[in-house]
Amino acid sequence: MISLGGRKAKVARVKKAALFVRCTEEEAEKIRRTAKAERRTVSGFILNAVFNRIAMRERLLSEQQQEESKVKGSLPT
């Protein structure tokens, strides 16, 4: 418990998860350097990279689906 001006507040316990990344020593060092240059933790750097890749794939999938619907719409029935 934490005391807040005479009141006591409960601290929520957060479960943590671990993510193991298999890479070479050179890749690990590059990740550390880049994370430091971006002022991120290694975990924050990796999560940011993963979320960026997910967003990119979602954009590509959306564009692909739009192109497919255009093609289907232009085909004679």
mmCIF file as gemmi writes it, N, C-alpha and C atoms, coordinates in Angstrom:
data_model
loop_
_atom_site.group_PDB
_atom_site.id
_atom_site.type_symbol
_atom_site.label_atom_id
_atom_site.label_alt_id
_atom_site.label_comp_id
_atom_site.label_asym_id
_atom_site.label_entity_id
_atom_site.label_seq_id
_atom_site.pdbx_PDB_ins_code
_atom_site.Cartn_x
_atom_site.Cartn_y
_atom_site.Cartn_z
_atom_site.occupancy
_atom_site.B_iso_or_equiv
_atom_site.pdbx_formal_charge
_atom_site.auth_seq_id
_atom_site.auth_asym_id
_atom_site.pdbx_PDB_model_num
ATOM 1 N N . MET Axp A 1 ? 0.837 -1.182 0 1 0 ? 1 A 1
ATOM 2 C CA . MET Axp A 1 ? 0 0 0 1 0 ? 1 A 1
ATOM 3 C C . MET Axp A 1 ? 0.877 1.239 0 1 0 ? 1 A 1
ATOM 4 N N . ILE Axp A 2 ? 0.324 2.286 -0.593 1 0 ? 2 A 1
ATOM 5 C CA . ILE Axp A 2 ? 1.014 3.566 -0.657 1 0 ? 2 A 1
ATOM 6 C C . ILE Axp A 2 ? 0.193 4.577 0.12 1 0 ? 2 A 1
ATOM 7 N N . SER Axp A 3 ? 0.862 5.409 0.882 1 0 ? 3 A 1
ATOM 8 C CA . SER Axp A 3 ? 0.165 6.437 1.634 1 0 ? 3 A 1
ATOM 9 C C . SER Axp A 3 ? 0.081 7.702 0.792 1 0 ? 3 A 1
ATOM 10 N N . LEU Axp A 4 ? -1.145 8.223 0.633 1 0 ? 4 A 1
ATOM 11 C CA . LEU Axp A 4 ? -1.366 9.451 -0.116 1 0 ? 4 A 1
ATOM 12 C C . LEU Axp A 4 ? -1.976 10.484 0.819 1 0 ? 4 A 1
ATOM 13 N N . GLY Axp A 5 ? -1.143 11.255 1.469 1 0 ? 5 A 1
ATOM 14 C CA . GLY Axp A 5 ? -1.646 12.296 2.372 1 0 ? 5 A 1
ATOM 15 C C . GLY Axp A 5 ? -2.555 11.753 3.453 1 0 ? 5 A 1
ATOM 16 N N . GLY Axp A 6 ? -2.17 10.68 4.087 1 0 ? 6 A 1
ATOM 17 C CA . GLY Axp A 6 ? -2.971 10.102 5.152 1 0 ? 6 A 1
ATOM 18 C C . GLY Axp A 6 ? -3.908 9 4.671 1 0 ? 6 A 1
ATOM 19 N N . ARG Axp A 7 ? -4.237 9.014 3.38 1 0 ? 7 A 1
ATOM 20 C CA . ARG Axp A 7 ? -5.087 7.948 2.826 1 0 ? 7 A 1
ATOM 21 C C . ARG Axp A 7 ? -4.181 6.835 2.318 1 0 ? 7 A 1
ATOM 22 N N . LYS Axp A 8 ? -4.711 5.664 2.271 1 0 ? 8 A 1
ATOM 23 C CA . LYS Axp A 8 ? -3.937 4.541 1.752 1 0 ? 8 A 1
ATOM 24 C C . LYS Axp A 8 ? -4.552 4.077 0.443 1 0 ? 8 A 1
ATOM 25 N N . ALA Axp A 9 ? -3.707 3.831 -0.521 1 0 ? 9 A 1
ATOM 26 C CA . ALA Axp A 9 ? -4.177 3.364 -1.831 1 0 ? 9 A 1
ATOM 27 C C . ALA Axp A 9 ? -3.548 2.019 -2.125 1 0 ? 9 A 1
ATOM 28 N N . LYS Axp A 10 ? -4.339 1.166 -2.727 1 0 ? 10 A 1
ATOM 29 C CA . LYS Axp A 10 ? -3.812 -0.134 -3.122 1 0 ? 10 A 1
ATOM 30 C C . LYS Axp A 10 ? -3.068 0.014 -4.435 1 0 ? 10 A 1
ATOM 31 N N . VAL Axp A 11 ? -1.998 -0.715 -4.572 1 0 ? 11 A 1
ATOM 32 C CA . VAL Axp A 11 ? -1.22 -0.723 -5.798 1 0 ? 11 A 1
ATOM 33 C C . VAL Axp A 11 ? -1.589 -1.981 -6.571 1 0 ? 11 A 1
ATOM 34 N N . ALA Axp A 12 ? -2.028 -1.788 -7.792 1 0 ? 12 A 1
ATOM 35 C CA . ALA Axp A 12 ? -2.408 -2.939 -8.617 1 0 ? 12 A 1
ATOM 36 C C . ALA Axp A 12 ? -1.155 -3.697 -9.018 1 0 ? 12 A 1
ATOM 37 N N . ARG Axp A 13 ? -1.239 -4.985 -8.918 1 0 ? 13 A 1
ATOM 38 C CA . ARG Axp A 13 ? -0.127 -5.824 -9.36 1 0 ? 13 A 1
ATOM 39 C C . ARG Axp A 13 ? -0.331 -6.144 -10.828 1 0 ? 13 A 1
ATOM 40 N N . VAL Axp A 14 ? 0.685 -5.89 -11.603 1 0 ? 14 A 1
ATOM 41 C CA . VAL Axp A 14 ? 0.613 -6.117 -13.033 1 0 ? 14 A 1
ATOM 42 C C . VAL Axp A 14 ? 1.41 -7.362 -13.372 1 0 ? 14 A 1
ATOM 43 N N . LYS Axp A 15 ? 0.764 -8.262 -14.103 1 0 ? 15 A 1
ATOM 44 C CA . LYS Axp A 15 ? 1.487 -9.44 -14.549 1 0 ? 15 A 1
ATOM 45 C C . LYS Axp A 15 ? 2.364 -9.042 -15.72 1 0 ? 15 A 1
ATOM 46 N N . LYS Axp A 16 ? 3.556 -9.528 -15.723 1 0 ? 16 A 1
ATOM 47 C CA . LYS Axp A 16 ? 4.489 -9.218 -16.798 1 0 ? 16 A 1
ATOM 48 C C . LYS Axp A 16 ? 4.662 -10.442 -17.684 1 0 ? 16 A 1
ATOM 49 N N . ALA Axp A 17 ? 4.884 -10.171 -18.943 1 0 ? 17 A 1
ATOM 50 C CA . ALA Axp A 17 ? 5.137 -11.243 -19.905 1 0 ? 17 A 1
ATOM 51 C C . ALA Axp A 17 ? 6.541 -11.049 -20.459 1 0 ? 17 A 1
ATOM 52 N N . ALA Axp A 18 ? 7.133 -12.117 -20.884 1 0 ? 18 A 1
ATOM 53 C CA . ALA Axp A 18 ? 8.472 -12.055 -21.458 1 0 ? 18 A 1
ATOM 54 C C . ALA Axp A 18 ? 8.401 -12.417 -22.931 1 0 ? 18 A 1
ATOM 55 N N . LEU Axp A 19 ? 9.188 -11.739 -23.706 1 0 ? 19 A 1
ATOM 56 C CA . LEU Axp A 19 ? 9.296 -12.022 -25.123 1 0 ? 19 A 1
ATOM 57 C C . LEU Axp A 19 ? 10.768 -12.276 -25.407 1 0 ? 19 A 1
ATOM 58 N N . PHE Axp A 20 ? 11.055 -13.439 -25.924 1 0 ? 20 A 1
ATOM 59 C CA . PHE Axp A 20 ? 12.434 -13.782 -26.231 1 0 ? 20 A 1
ATOM 60 C C . PHE Axp A 20 ? 12.654 -13.624 -27.729 1 0 ? 20 A 1
ATOM 61 N N . VAL Axp A 21 ? 13.712 -12.917 -28.068 1 0 ? 21 A 1
ATOM 62 C CA . VAL Axp A 21 ? 14.031 -12.676 -29.468 1 0 ? 21 A 1
ATOM 63 C C . VAL Axp A 21 ? 15.351 -13.369 -29.765 1 0 ? 21 A 1
ATOM 64 N N . ARG Axp A 22 ? 15.323 -14.232 -30.747 1 0 ? 22 A 1
ATOM 65 C CA . ARG Axp A 22 ? 16.546 -14.938 -31.124 1 0 ? 22 A 1
ATOM 66 C C . ARG Axp A 22 ? 17.22 -14.157 -32.24 1 0 ? 22 A 1
ATOM 67 N N . CYS Axp A 23 ? 18.454 -13.76 -32.001 1 0 ? 23 A 1
ATOM 68 C CA . CYS Axp A 23 ? 19.203 -13.021 -33.008 1 0 ? 23 A 1
ATOM 69 C C . CYS Axp A 23 ? 20.7 -13.228 -32.756 1 0 ? 23 A 1
ATOM 70 N N . THR Axp A 24 ? 21.481 -12.767 -33.707 1 0 ? 24 A 1
ATOM 71 C CA . THR Axp A 24 ? 22.927 -12.884 -33.555 1 0 ? 24 A 1
ATOM 72 C C . THR Axp A 24 ? 23.425 -11.827 -32.585 1 0 ? 24 A 1
ATOM 73 N N . GLU Axp A 25 ? 24.66 -11.966 -32.146 1 0 ? 25 A 1
ATOM 74 C CA . GLU Axp A 25 ? 25.26 -10.959 -31.267 1 0 ? 25 A 1
ATOM 75 C C . GLU Axp A 25 ? 25.311 -9.608 -31.966 1 0 ? 25 A 1
ATOM 76 N N . GLU Axp A 26 ? 25.607 -9.615 -33.259 1 0 ? 26 A 1
ATOM 77 C CA . GLU Axp A 26 ? 25.683 -8.374 -34.033 1 0 ? 26 A 1
ATOM 78 C C . GLU Axp A 26 ? 24.313 -7.697 -34.114 1 0 ? 26 A 1
ATOM 79 N N . GLU Axp A 27 ? 23.267 -8.511 -34.359 1 0 ? 27 A 1
ATOM 80 C CA . GLU Axp A 27 ? 21.914 -7.958 -34.421 1 0 ? 27 A 1
ATOM 81 C C . GLU Axp A 27 ? 21.489 -7.408 -33.059 1 0 ? 27 A 1
ATOM 82 N N . ALA Axp A 28 ? 21.839 -8.114 -31.995 1 0 ? 28 A 1
ATOM 83 C CA . ALA Axp A 28 ? 21.493 -7.661 -30.642 1 0 ? 28 A 1
ATOM 84 C C . ALA Axp A 28 ? 22.169 -6.331 -30.34 1 0 ? 28 A 1
ATOM 85 N N . GLU Axp A 29 ? 23.417 -6.202 -30.721 1 0 ? 29 A 1
ATOM 86 C CA . GLU Axp A 29 ? 24.13 -4.938 -30.491 1 0 ? 29 A 1
ATOM 87 C C . GLU Axp A 29 ? 23.515 -3.81 -31.301 1 0 ? 29 A 1
ATOM 88 N N . LYS Axp A 30 ? 23.128 -4.107 -32.54 1 0 ? 30 A 1
ATOM 89 C CA . LYS Axp A 30 ? 22.485 -3.09 -33.38 1 0 ? 30 A 1
ATOM 90 C C . LYS Axp A 30 ? 21.159 -2.645 -32.764 1 0 ? 30 A 1
ATOM 91 N N . ILE Axp A 31 ? 20.397 -3.597 -32.234 1 0 ? 31 A 1
ATOM 92 C CA . ILE Axp A 31 ? 19.128 -3.266 -31.573 1 0 ? 31 A 1
ATOM 93 C C . ILE Axp A 31 ? 19.384 -2.365 -30.37 1 0 ? 31 A 1
ATOM 94 N N . ARG Axp A 32 ? 20.377 -2.718 -29.567 1 0 ? 32 A 1
ATOM 95 C CA . ARG Axp A 32 ? 20.697 -1.904 -28.383 1 0 ? 32 A 1
ATOM 96 C C . ARG Axp A 32 ? 21.111 -0.483 -28.774 1 0 ? 32 A 1
ATOM 97 N N . ARG Axp A 33 ? 21.98 -0.377 -29.789 1 0 ? 33 A 1
ATOM 98 C CA . ARG Axp A 33 ? 22.44 0.948 -30.237 1 0 ? 33 A 1
ATOM 99 C C . ARG Axp A 33 ? 21.286 1.79 -30.769 1 0 ? 33 A 1
ATOM 100 N N . THR Axp A 34 ? 20.442 1.166 -31.595 1 0 ? 34 A 1
ATOM 101 C CA . THR Axp A 34 ? 19.33 1.899 -32.195 1 0 ? 34 A 1
ATOM 102 C C . THR Axp A 34 ? 18.318 2.308 -31.135 1 0 ? 34 A 1
ATOM 103 N N . ALA Axp A 35 ? 18.029 1.408 -30.204 1 0 ? 35 A 1
ATOM 104 C CA . ALA Axp A 35 ? 17.104 1.735 -29.119 1 0 ? 35 A 1
ATOM 105 C C . ALA Axp A 35 ? 17.642 2.909 -28.301 1 0 ? 35 A 1
ATOM 106 N N . LYS Axp A 36 ? 18.922 2.877 -28.013 1 0 ? 36 A 1
ATOM 107 C CA . LYS Axp A 36 ? 19.534 3.968 -27.24 1 0 ? 36 A 1
ATOM 108 C C . LYS Axp A 36 ? 19.471 5.275 -28.012 1 0 ? 36 A 1
ATOM 109 N N . ALA Axp A 37 ? 19.742 5.226 -29.324 1 0 ? 37 A 1
ATOM 110 C CA . ALA Axp A 37 ? 19.702 6.439 -30.156 1 0 ? 37 A 1
ATOM 111 C C . ALA Axp A 37 ? 18.282 7.019 -30.205 1 0 ? 37 A 1
ATOM 112 N N . GLU Axp A 38 ? 17.276 6.145 -30.156 1 0 ? 38 A 1
ATOM 113 C CA . GLU Axp A 38 ? 15.879 6.583 -30.178 1 0 ? 38 A 1
ATOM 114 C C . GLU Axp A 38 ? 15.342 6.866 -28.777 1 0 ? 38 A 1
ATOM 115 N N . ARG Axp A 39 ? 16.213 6.736 -27.784 1 0 ? 39 A 1
ATOM 116 C CA . ARG Axp A 39 ? 15.85 6.939 -26.38 1 0 ? 39 A 1
ATOM 117 C C . ARG Axp A 39 ? 14.689 6.044 -25.969 1 0 ? 39 A 1
ATOM 118 N N . ARG Axp A 40 ? 14.808 4.779 -26.341 1 0 ? 40 A 1
ATOM 119 C CA . ARG Axp A 40 ? 13.811 3.768 -25.991 1 0 ? 40 A 1
ATOM 120 C C . ARG Axp A 40 ? 14.512 2.652 -25.219 1 0 ? 40 A 1
ATOM 121 N N . THR Axp A 41 ? 13.723 1.899 -24.486 1 0 ? 41 A 1
ATOM 122 C CA . THR Axp A 41 ? 14.256 0.665 -23.926 1 0 ? 41 A 1
ATOM 123 C C . THR Axp A 41 ? 14.303 -0.345 -25.074 1 0 ? 41 A 1
ATOM 124 N N . VAL Axp A 42 ? 15.041 -1.414 -24.887 1 0 ? 42 A 1
ATOM 125 C CA . VAL Axp A 42 ? 15.077 -2.463 -25.908 1 0 ? 42 A 1
ATOM 126 C C . VAL Axp A 42 ? 13.661 -3.018 -26.101 1 0 ? 42 A 1
ATOM 127 N N . SER Axp A 43 ? 12.943 -3.24 -25.006 1 0 ? 43 A 1
ATOM 128 C CA . SER Axp A 43 ? 11.57 -3.732 -25.102 1 0 ? 43 A 1
ATOM 129 C C . SER Axp A 43 ? 10.694 -2.755 -25.874 1 0 ? 43 A 1
ATOM 130 N N . GLY Axp A 44 ? 10.815 -1.474 -25.558 1 0 ? 44 A 1
ATOM 131 C CA . GLY Axp A 44 ? 10.031 -0.456 -26.249 1 0 ? 44 A 1
ATOM 132 C C . GLY Axp A 44 ? 10.374 -0.382 -27.722 1 0 ? 44 A 1
ATOM 133 N N . PHE Axp A 45 ? 11.654 -0.531 -28.036 1 0 ? 45 A 1
ATOM 134 C CA . PHE Axp A 45 ? 12.092 -0.511 -29.436 1 0 ? 45 A 1
ATOM 135 C C . PHE Axp A 45 ? 11.486 -1.678 -30.202 1 0 ? 45 A 1
ATOM 136 N N . ILE Axp A 46 ? 11.533 -2.863 -29.612 1 0 ? 46 A 1
ATOM 137 C CA . ILE Axp A 46 ? 11.017 -4.056 -30.291 1 0 ? 46 A 1
ATOM 138 C C . ILE Axp A 46 ? 9.495 -3.971 -30.44 1 0 ? 46 A 1
ATOM 139 N N . LEU Axp A 47 ? 8.801 -3.546 -29.389 1 0 ? 47 A 1
ATOM 140 C CA . LEU Axp A 47 ? 7.35 -3.403 -29.498 1 0 ? 47 A 1
ATOM 141 C C . LEU Axp A 47 ? 6.976 -2.382 -30.568 1 0 ? 47 A 1
ATOM 142 N N . ASN Axp A 48 ? 7.681 -1.27 -30.624 1 0 ? 48 A 1
ATOM 143 C CA . ASN Axp A 48 ? 7.431 -0.262 -31.641 1 0 ? 48 A 1
ATOM 144 C C . ASN Axp A 48 ? 7.642 -0.849 -33.037 1 0 ? 48 A 1
ATOM 145 N N . ALA Axp A 49 ? 8.708 -1.603 -33.219 1 0 ? 49 A 1
ATOM 146 C CA . ALA Axp A 49 ? 8.987 -2.223 -34.513 1 0 ? 49 A 1
ATOM 147 C C . ALA Axp A 49 ? 7.886 -3.215 -34.885 1 0 ? 49 A 1
ATOM 148 N N . VAL Axp A 50 ? 7.439 -4.005 -33.933 1 0 ? 50 A 1
ATOM 149 C CA . VAL Axp A 50 ? 6.378 -4.983 -34.199 1 0 ? 50 A 1
ATOM 150 C C . VAL Axp A 50 ? 5.085 -4.266 -34.583 1 0 ? 50 A 1
ATOM 151 N N . PHE Axp A 51 ? 4.706 -3.248 -33.824 1 0 ? 51 A 1
ATOM 152 C CA . PHE Axp A 51 ? 3.468 -2.518 -34.13 1 0 ? 51 A 1
ATOM 153 C C . PHE Axp A 51 ? 3.559 -1.814 -35.483 1 0 ? 51 A 1
ATOM 154 N N . ASN Axp A 52 ? 4.73 -1.302 -35.824 1 0 ? 52 A 1
ATOM 155 C CA . ASN Axp A 52 ? 4.901 -0.682 -37.138 1 0 ? 52 A 1
ATOM 156 C C . ASN Axp A 52 ? 4.711 -1.703 -38.247 1 0 ? 52 A 1
ATOM 157 N N . ARG Axp A 53 ? 5.257 -2.905 -38.078 1 0 ? 53 A 1
ATOM 158 C CA . ARG Axp A 53 ? 5.102 -3.951 -39.098 1 0 ? 53 A 1
ATOM 159 C C . ARG Axp A 53 ? 3.651 -4.379 -39.222 1 0 ? 53 A 1
ATOM 160 N N . ILE Axp A 54 ? 2.949 -4.475 -38.099 1 0 ? 54 A 1
ATOM 161 C CA . ILE Axp A 54 ? 1.532 -4.846 -38.134 1 0 ? 54 A 1
ATOM 162 C C . ILE Axp A 54 ? 0.737 -3.785 -38.89 1 0 ? 54 A 1
ATOM 163 N N . ALA Axp A 55 ? 0.971 -2.519 -38.584 1 0 ? 55 A 1
ATOM 164 C CA . ALA Axp A 55 ? 0.257 -1.439 -39.266 1 0 ? 55 A 1
ATOM 165 C C . ALA Axp A 55 ? 0.557 -1.452 -40.759 1 0 ? 55 A 1
ATOM 166 N N . MET Axp A 56 ? 1.804 -1.699 -41.135 1 0 ? 56 A 1
ATOM 167 C CA . MET Axp A 56 ? 2.175 -1.738 -42.543 1 0 ? 56 A 1
ATOM 168 C C . MET Axp A 56 ? 1.453 -2.884 -43.247 1 0 ? 56 A 1
ATOM 169 N N . ARG Axp A 57 ? 1.428 -4.052 -42.634 1 0 ? 57 A 1
ATOM 170 C CA . ARG Axp A 57 ? 0.75 -5.204 -43.244 1 0 ? 57 A 1
ATOM 171 C C . ARG Axp A 57 ? -0.749 -4.968 -43.37 1 0 ? 57 A 1
ATOM 172 N N . GLU Axp A 58 ? -1.337 -4.312 -42.379 1 0 ? 58 A 1
ATOM 173 C CA . GLU Axp A 58 ? -2.76 -4.005 -42.453 1 0 ? 58 A 1
ATOM 174 C C . GLU Axp A 58 ? -3.048 -3.041 -43.602 1 0 ? 58 A 1
ATOM 175 N N . ARG Axp A 59 ? -2.183 -2.038 -43.787 1 0 ? 59 A 1
ATOM 176 C CA . ARG Axp A 59 ? -2.355 -1.104 -44.912 1 0 ? 59 A 1
ATOM 177 C C . ARG Axp A 59 ? -2.235 -1.836 -46.24 1 0 ? 59 A 1
ATOM 178 N N . LEU Axp A 60 ? -1.23 -2.702 -46.358 1 0 ? 60 A 1
ATOM 179 C CA . LEU Axp A 60 ? -1.038 -3.444 -47.597 1 0 ? 60 A 1
ATOM 180 C C . LEU Axp A 60 ? -2.221 -4.359 -47.881 1 0 ? 60 A 1
ATOM 181 N N . LEU Axp A 61 ? -2.728 -5.025 -46.863 1 0 ? 61 A 1
ATOM 182 C CA . LEU Axp A 61 ? -3.875 -5.907 -47.028 1 0 ? 61 A 1
ATOM 183 C C . LEU Axp A 61 ? -5.1 -5.108 -47.462 1 0 ? 61 A 1
ATOM 184 N N . SER Axp A 62 ? -5.312 -3.969 -46.856 1 0 ? 62 A 1
ATOM 185 C CA . SER Axp A 62 ? -6.442 -3.116 -47.208 1 0 ? 62 A 1
ATOM 186 C C . SER Axp A 62 ? -6.34 -2.655 -48.663 1 0 ? 62 A 1
ATOM 187 N N . GLU Axp A 63 ? -5.142 -2.232 -49.076 1 0 ? 63 A 1
ATOM 188 C CA . GLU Axp A 63 ? -4.934 -1.807 -50.458 1 0 ? 63 A 1
ATOM 189 C C . GLU Axp A 63 ? -5.179 -2.962 -51.418 1 0 ? 63 A 1
ATOM 190 N N . GLN Axp A 64 ? -4.713 -4.141 -51.055 1 0 ? 64 A 1
ATOM 191 C CA . GLN Axp A 64 ? -4.899 -5.321 -51.898 1 0 ? 64 A 1
ATOM 192 C C . GLN Axp A 64 ? -6.389 -5.648 -52.035 1 0 ? 64 A 1
ATOM 193 N N . GLN Axp A 65 ? -7.119 -5.57 -50.932 1 0 ? 65 A 1
ATOM 194 C CA . GLN Axp A 65 ? -8.554 -5.861 -50.969 1 0 ? 65 A 1
ATOM 195 C C . GLN Axp A 65 ? -9.288 -4.827 -51.814 1 0 ? 65 A 1
ATOM 196 N N . GLN Axp A 66 ? -8.876 -3.561 -51.73 1 0 ? 66 A 1
ATOM 197 C CA . GLN Axp A 66 ? -9.503 -2.525 -52.549 1 0 ? 66 A 1
ATOM 198 C C . GLN Axp A 66 ? -9.254 -2.778 -54.025 1 0 ? 66 A 1
ATOM 199 N N . GLU Axp A 67 ? -8.042 -3.165 -54.379 1 0 ? 67 A 1
ATOM 200 C CA . GLU Axp A 67 ? -7.718 -3.467 -55.776 1 0 ? 67 A 1
ATOM 201 C C . GLU Axp A 67 ? -8.53 -4.653 -56.274 1 0 ? 67 A 1
ATOM 202 N N . GLU Axp A 68 ? -8.656 -5.69 -55.441 1 0 ? 68 A 1
ATOM 203 C CA . GLU Axp A 68 ? -9.427 -6.874 -55.829 1 0 ? 68 A 1
ATOM 204 C C . GLU Axp A 68 ? -10.896 -6.517 -56.044 1 0 ? 68 A 1
ATOM 205 N N . SER Axp A 69 ? -11.436 -5.656 -55.197 1 0 ? 69 A 1
ATOM 206 C CA . SER Axp A 69 ? -12.854 -5.277 -55.348 1 0 ? 69 A 1
ATOM 207 C C . SER Axp A 69 ? -13.05 -4.435 -56.613 1 0 ? 69 A 1
ATOM 208 N N . LYS Axp A 70 ? -12.057 -3.621 -56.986 1 0 ? 70 A 1
ATOM 209 C CA . LYS Axp A 70 ? -12.134 -2.855 -58.237 1 0 ? 70 A 1
ATOM 210 C C . LYS Axp A 70 ? -12.147 -3.787 -59.44 1 0 ? 70 A 1
ATOM 211 N N . VAL Axp A 71 ? -11.291 -4.804 -59.38 1 0 ? 71 A 1
ATOM 212 C CA . VAL Axp A 71 ? -11.21 -5.761 -60.485 1 0 ? 71 A 1
ATOM 213 C C . VAL Axp A 71 ? -12.519 -6.533 -60.597 1 0 ? 71 A 1
ATOM 214 N N . LYS Axp A 72 ? -13.053 -6.996 -59.482 1 0 ? 72 A 1
ATOM 215 C CA . LYS Axp A 72 ? -14.313 -7.745 -59.483 1 0 ? 72 A 1
ATOM 216 C C . LYS Axp A 72 ? -15.461 -6.869 -59.99 1 0 ? 72 A 1
ATOM 217 N N . GLY Axp A 73 ? -15.436 -5.593 -59.636 1 0 ? 73 A 1
ATOM 218 C CA . GLY Axp A 73 ? -16.481 -4.672 -60.049 1 0 ? 73 A 1
ATOM 219 C C . GLY Axp A 73 ? -16.442 -4.357 -61.532 1 0 ? 73 A 1
ATOM 220 N N . SER Axp A 74 ? -15.264 -4.501 -62.148 1 0 ? 74 A 1
ATOM 221 C CA . SER Axp A 74 ? -15.138 -4.18 -63.562 1 0 ? 74 A 1
ATOM 222 C C . SER Axp A 74 ? -15.336 -5.401 -64.469 1 0 ? 74 A 1
ATOM 223 N N . LEU Axp A 75 ? -15.453 -6.586 -63.894 1 0 ? 75 A 1
ATOM 224 C CA . LEU Axp A 75 ? -15.667 -7.791 -64.682 1 0 ? 75 A 1
ATOM 225 C C . LEU Axp A 75 ? -17.126 -7.894 -65.119 1 0 ? 75 A 1
ATOM 226 N N . PRO Axp A 76 ? -17.374 -8.295 -66.367 1 0 ? 76 A 1
ATOM 227 C CA . PRO Axp A 76 ? -18.773 -8.481 -66.797 1 0 ? 76 A 1
ATOM 228 C C . PRO Axp A 76 ? -19.39 -9.678 -66.101 1 0 ? 76 A 1
ATOM 229 N N . THR Axp A 77 ? -20.673 -9.586 -65.813 1 0 ? 77 A 1
ATOM 230 C CA . THR Axp A 77 ? -21.369 -10.696 -65.15 1 0 ? 77 A 1
ATOM 231 C C . THR Axp A 77 ? -22.272 -11.423 -66.089 1 0 ? 77 A 1
